[in-house]
Structures are given as structure tokens and as C-alpha cells.
């Protein structure tokens, strides 16, 4: 689904709701949680005289935070803008061969996301609990550090990479009172980097998601 199609989809749902609502409500929140980044495999390749023979693809985690604000057009439909910093300690360990010796090299990355999404909320009776979901766009940025072993570093995969992708989210919310709520949610930001993350012809991108617990205040 293209970015334009998603924007039109969100607008078609939420703009009519905004026009019909007699009184909406602004809210803001802050949260903390665990980000998770999936680093792609590195195919065997030679860069700067170093032959990479394998990589520890898979998932690396770090502590992150988010801030967000939104407008609840109706008790069901809303629109939310958020910024997430998923941390800066994501690592990928790579085995490489140089001069006949195999060495373990380590790289790191930090991941951020700015996202806009439509939200849908379903109250679960009169318990104060509700379930919610979100759909929108996520503008992701990953700052990639050098891959090094001692003083030997490889330029491939360094600097920054950006990617806009679909944002999907879901969670549970508990209202302490009419103003204060707690939210537990999962957000999937999709691809956080260009394809061919390692600049080695592998064709894969870094993917990111975030589990977080937040405090929401309705004005």
C-alpha cells in the first residue's frame, strides 16, 4: 500500500468523524519500553579488504522512550502524532576473515521514528479498560555506526538511512479517572532503513518495533 493511499484512507475515516463530533478532546502522553531491531543477514562479501563470512542477524533490544499527543474526535475515533526513540545500542556481530584470520566485528545503530496514525478505541464494558488499534505512517531514521575490530573499521553500512513505512499498533488502556490513563501497546514501524542495509547487495532492510507502557493525560 502506497503512502498516498494510506493518507487518503485515514482522511476518509477520520475527517467525517471530526465534522460530526460536537466536542473533541486533546490528550498527551509519555512512555518507556523495549525497542527491538531486526538486523538482516550479511551475505559473504569483501569490503575494504575484509571478507565477511557470516553475520548474527536476528533481534537486538534496547530501552527506549516515546512522547505523543492526539485528538479524540469521538469516543471511538482519534488521530495521534508521536515520536519514539528506540535507543542507541543496537548491535550486530559479524565474523570476518582478513589475512587468513577470522575476527568478530561489532557494529551499532540508533533508531528513531516520527509517526502519524488514526486510532480506533473499543471500551470493554464499564471496567475502565479499553482496547485500541492504530494505522498510519512512520518516518523512520537509523544512524549506523562503523563496524570495527580494534582500529580496523569498514565503511559499508555507516552514516544514516531513512525510510517511510506503514505503522501498525495495538494495545490496552486503563482509565484511572476521566483525565489519567495507562496504556500498554505494541507498535510496528516496518522498515527503518534502506534496502541493502549493509551496502553489499543483500537487498534487506532493518526492521523495528516497540513495546511500551505510557501515561496518558486527557485535557
SULFENQUI-V786858 format. One record per residue. N is the residue number from 0. BURIAL is I if it has 16 or more other ideal C-beta (glycine too) atoms within 10 Angstrom, else O. Layout:
N|BURIAL / N|BURIAL
//
This chain:
0|O / 1|O / 2|O / 3|O / 4|O / 5|I / 6|O / 7|O / 8|O / 9|I / 10|O / 11|O / 12|O / 13|I / 14|O / 15|O / 16|I / 17|O / 18|O / 19|O / 20|O / 21|O / 22|O / 23|O / 24|I / 25|O / 26|I / 27|O / 28|I / 29|O / 30|I / 31|O / 32|I / 33|O / 34|I / 35|I / 36|I / 37|I / 38|I / 39|I / 40|O / 41|I / 42|O / 43|O / 44|I / 45|O / 46|I / 47|O / 48|O / 49|I / 50|O / 51|I / 52|O / 53|O / 54|I / 55|O / 56|I / 57|O / 58|O / 59|I / 60|O / 61|I / 62|O / 63|I / 64|I / 65|I / 66|O / 67|I / 68|I / 69|I / 70|I / 71|I / 72|I / 73|I / 74|O / 75|O / 76|I / 77|I / 78|I / 79|I / 80|O / 81|I / 82|O / 83|I / 84|I / 85|I / 86|I / 87|O / 88|O / 89|I / 90|O / 91|I / 92|I / 93|I / 94|O / 95|I / 96|O / 97|I / 98|O / 99|O / 100|O / 101|O / 102|O / 103|O / 104|I / 105|O / 106|I / 107|I / 108|I / 109|I / 110|I / 111|I / 112|I / 113|O / 114|I / 115|I / 116|I / 117|I / 118|I / 119|O / 120|I / 121|O / 122|O / 123|O / 124|O / 125|O / 126|O / 127|O / 128|O / 129|I / 130|O / 131|I / 132|O / 133|I / 134|I / 135|I / 136|I / 137|I / 138|I / 139|I / 140|O / 141|I / 142|O / 143|I / 144|I / 145|I / 146|I / 147|O / 148|O / 149|O / 150|O / 151|O / 152|I / 153|I / 154|O / 155|I / 156|I / 157|I / 158|O / 159|O / 160|I / 161|O / 162|I / 163|I / 164|I / 165|I / 166|I / 167|I / 168|I / 169|O / 170|I / 171|O / 172|I / 173|O / 174|I / 175|O / 176|O / 177|O / 178|O / 179|O / 180|I / 181|I / 182|I / 183|O / 184|I / 185|O / 186|I / 187|I / 188|I / 189|I / 190|I / 191|I / 192|I / 193|O / 194|O / 195|I / 196|I / 197|I / 198|I / 199|I / 200|O / 201|I / 202|O / 203|I / 204|I / 205|I / 206|I / 207|I / 208|I / 209|I / 210|I / 211|I / 212|O / 213|I / 214|O / 215|I / 216|O / 217|I / 218|O
//
